Amino acid sequence: MIVSYSTTPKYAQGYFAHLRACLGLKDGFVYPKNISFESEHILTLTPEDIVLYFNLKVFGITDHDKDCTPKLGRSSSLLYYKKAISFFMPNKLLGWNVQSSSGNPTKSVLVNNIINKVKKMEVRKQGKESQARRPLTIDEFKYTIRKLKAGDDDVWRFALLALCSFQFHLIARIDDTCQFMMNELVVHDLFPFALRGRILF
């Protein structure tokens, strides 16, 4: 069987780049995007080759010492690379057999150990910061307000500042706040010191 970028299903074409890079690191050659690999070539990959590739991706060097920290990638990235390379393995459903050096090398103890090592470093705050989306903290919001107030542009100083402040008081998302109509903002019936409003969708 021959594997190439063009023969890979569209949903998995992003995986091919990692197979190409991993084999290229093993062979000491930069393979072009349109390269084709035979199954026999892919079967030459070993857990050690994959670990070297993982090291390069997260540590920046193939052979790191105990003082190195994974500043270039996270364990979630390594899990993705593992999935990507495993996709092209002829024996991807088999575990790695150390004695016969056969099976799927991405399912080996060595590969899982490097992923677990990076996870431990992340827990100890020694790894790369997470890029996952999270709620805005109060300190980040205050910083945003200060920057808007200090701006030279009137749109930033007044319009965006008012929008962010209004969003904060509504405890709403920015897209909900933008749909608010000014004629819906009136003095509260029971509390004259407060305003009452309604967001229309």
Buried (B, 14 or more C-beta within 10 A) or exposed (E): EEBEBEEBEEEEEEBBEBBBBBBBBBEEEEBEEEBEBEEEBBBEBBBEBBBBBBBBBBBEEEEBEEEBBBEBBBBBBBEBBBEBBBBBBBBEEEBBEEEEEEBBBBBBEBBBEBBEBBBEBBEEEEBBEEEEEEEEEEEEBEEBBEEBEEBEEEEBBEEBBEBBEBBBEEEBEEEBBEEBEEEEEEEEEEEEEEEEBEEEE
